[in-house]
């Protein structure tokens, strides 16, 4: 794949930023990250246009999609590469700029998948090309005790959100769900850091996609997360009751929606009832939330749990 110079130049600038990182985010760091983000989004735009056009252009779409997923999951492709996070950074990736950079190609790939135009088969073709890359990465990361790598976690969430169950396959979905749940737990335990940190915007973006993917799973295939319900509810409760800034409001609303949806799980009635008292008590604490829309959602979800 031949990349526009803007992509390689922006990535090189970002690498220099990481190599000289001092722990303080400057305006130039933000500008460099924004340039990489814009360049990768332009790649994704070209890829989605080629995919929708089909024919001989499909190969271009395949190469762009594969490149984005390879960089998001492994840090490198034949076209360009990101700096791999160190062992310490892997223990707490949301605080590491190099780890957060892996979210950028994942988000660009997600924007490709979210395009609604074109024929019925191009998305299936893209998944056929990129899913093996993701599954190999997940297998390699399965034995790690570190939190999920943000790039592969974001790719998992985007695929679950934008691709049909038929195209992914039930067995592949079941292999992806543990990574999604591990990401949910990690973000719920570190939400205070993300919500208060100026560098946390990309982290909140990943959390949004995680919650959206969980909402979809709870709606179309709740049986796939039955064994995780005991972990999902406390995590959603933490995400639902955080009193963070206004930029967290959309995520909080989705978390509350998930917390309501889990009450209708057909195979986890006992697990839900065990959490009833804790959920209703925690929601009662934030019924006076500063945001009117949050207050309304909290009251509604609390009433749903009260009537179980």
C-alpha positions, 0 to 999 in steps of 0.5 A, a space after each residue: 500500500 502506498 501511503 500519502 506523505 501526510 501519514 508517514 510524516 505525522 507518524 514520524 512526528 508522533 514517534 519523536 514526541 513519544 521518544 522525548 516524552 516528559 510526562 507533560 502534554 504540550 500543545 505540540 503533542 496535541 497537534 501531532 496526535 491530531 495530525 495523525 488522527 486526521 491522516 488515518 481518518 483520510 486513509 479510512 475515507 479512501 478505504 471505505 470509498 474503494 470498498 463501496 465502489 468494489 471491483 478492482 478498487 476492493 484490493 485497495 480497501 483490503 490493504 487499507 483495512 489490513 494496515 489499520 488493524 495491523 497497526 492497532 493490534 501489533 503496532 506495525 504494518 508494511 506501511 508504517 509503525 507505532 512505538 510499542 509500549 513498555 512493560 510499565 505502560 502496559 500495566 496502565 495503558 490509559 496513562 501512556 500516550 504511546 498506548 493511546 496512540 494505538 486507538 487512532 488506527 482502530 478508530 479509523 478502521 471503525 469509521 470504515 466499518 460504519 459506512 452504510 453505502 455500497 453493496 451488501 458484501 464489501 463489509 464481509 470481505 473486509 472482515 474476512 481480511 482483518 479478523 484473522 489478524 485480530 484473533 491471532 493478537 487476542 490469542 497472544 494476549 490471552 495469557 497476559 495479566 495486564 489490562 487489554 491493549 487499547 488498540 486490539 480492545 478498540 478493534 474488538 469493540 468496533 467489530 462487535 458494534 458495526 458487523 453483524 453476528 452472521 459475518 463475525 460468526 458466533 464462535 469468534 464473538 465468544 472469543 472476543 467477548 472476554 477482551 471486551 469485558 476485561 476492558 469494561 472492568 479496567 475502565 470502570 476501575 480507572 474512570 476517575 483518572 480518565 474523566 479528570 485527565 486532559 489526555 483522557 479524551 481518547 480513553 473516553 472514546 474507547 469506553 463509548 465503543 465498549 459500552 455500545 458493543 455491550 448494549 448490542 450484545 445484551 440485546 441480540 445475544 445475551 447468552 454470550 455474556 451470561 457467565 460474566 453478568 456478576 462482573 458486568 453489573 458492578 462495572 456498569 454500576 461504577 460507570 453509572 454513578 461517577 460524578 464526572 465532567 459534562 463530557 462524560 455524560 454520553 458514556 454515563 447514559 449508555 452505562 445506565 442503559 446497559 444497567 437496565 438492559 441486563 435486568 432482562 437477561 433471560 439466563 441470569 435472574 439469580 445473579 441480577 437479584 443478588 446485585 439488586 440491593 447494591 444497585 438500588 442503593 448506589 443509584 439512590 445516591 446520585 438521584 440529585 446529579 447536576 445533569 437533568 438528563 442523568 437524574 431522569 435516567 437514574 430514576 428510571 433505571 432505579 425504578 426498574 431495579 426496584 421492581 425486580 
